[in-house]
């Protein structure tokens, strides 16, 4: 789960889809080998691990967050980056399983509550459409140093076949310049091409 998260962080930083595909492949392994089909959530050990008296499902966040809270937030990020509904459904199942315990003992679920916040508030989905030959660095450089609590970031070159998010179908770059859109709760902003304009959308 932590490695999936790291791969997503690297993907958003360098915008090489190889890292997104690796994160998806590893999440599929998590879902196939660690998922609890009976009551949802992730076991600490895989289904081909040596036989144990009990297969634990750690949920409490200590100095190191639990695998379940990390995996839950990774599932939500993958959903918003890929629009694959299965990731959202699995995340909702994890949220449902541990919601009662988190209400009773919130201090033991700090990272889990970050996943809850991501789910409830929904991220700002930043998409930069950058045609081949153009440089989006004037938008990306300041964006990388600007904190946005819940957000996803994708840079898409429409000329290389990378799919635009469903909400941005029919939209693209303005006058061949790298163009940013900020979407939140199924609504997207007007296109912007400069950092001051994008910064205002994120404020």
VENRAWO-V552721 format. One record per pair of residues at least 6 apart in sequence whose ideal C-beta (glycine too) atoms are under 6 Angstrom apart, sorted by sequence separation. I is the first residue (numbers start at 1). J is the second residue. D is the distance in whole Angstrom. If there is no record, write none. Layout:
BEGIN
i->{I	I}
j->{J	J}
d->{D	D}
END
This chain:
BEGIN
i->{60	130	156	173	192	36	59	102	181	182	11	34	58	61	79	128	181	10	11	34	59	78	79	45	102	181	128	7	34	43	44	75	179	180	189	33	168	33	43	44	158	179	7	8	75	76	7	41	75	167	177	174	180	4	72	136	174	182	167	4	72	4	124	42	126	130	132	42	68	41	123	124	125	126	127	128	129	130	132	123	131	42	121	123	118	59	139	127	139	69	73	76	131	136	69	72	76	80	129	129	134	73	80	131	65	69	60	61	130	61	61	128	129	61	128	40	41	142	127	148	41	126	139	40	124	125	139	124	122	5	1	2	1	5	8	1	4	81	80	15	12}
j->{66	136	162	179	198	43	66	109	188	189	19	42	66	69	87	136	189	19	20	43	68	87	88	55	112	191	139	19	46	55	56	87	191	192	201	46	181	47	57	58	172	193	22	23	90	91	23	57	91	183	193	191	198	23	91	155	193	201	188	26	94	27	148	67	151	155	157	68	94	68	150	151	152	153	154	155	156	157	159	151	159	71	150	152	150	98	178	168	180	111	115	118	173	178	112	115	119	123	172	173	178	118	125	176	111	115	108	109	178	110	111	178	179	112	180	93	94	195	181	202	97	182	195	97	182	183	198	184	185	70	67	70	70	74	77	71	74	152	152	155	153}
d->{6	4	5	5	5	6	5	4	5	5	4	5	5	6	4	5	6	5	5	5	5	4	4	6	6	6	6	5	6	5	5	5	5	5	5	4	6	5	5	6	6	5	5	5	5	5	4	5	4	5	5	5	5	5	5	6	6	4	5	5	4	5	6	6	6	6	5	5	6	6	4	5	5	5	5	5	6	6	5	5	6	5	6	5	5	5	6	6	6	4	4	5	5	4	4	4	6	6	5	5	5	6	6	6	4	6	5	6	4	5	4	6	5	6	5	4	5	5	5	5	5	5	6	5	6	4	6	5	5	6	5	6	4	5	5	4	5	6	5	4	5}
END
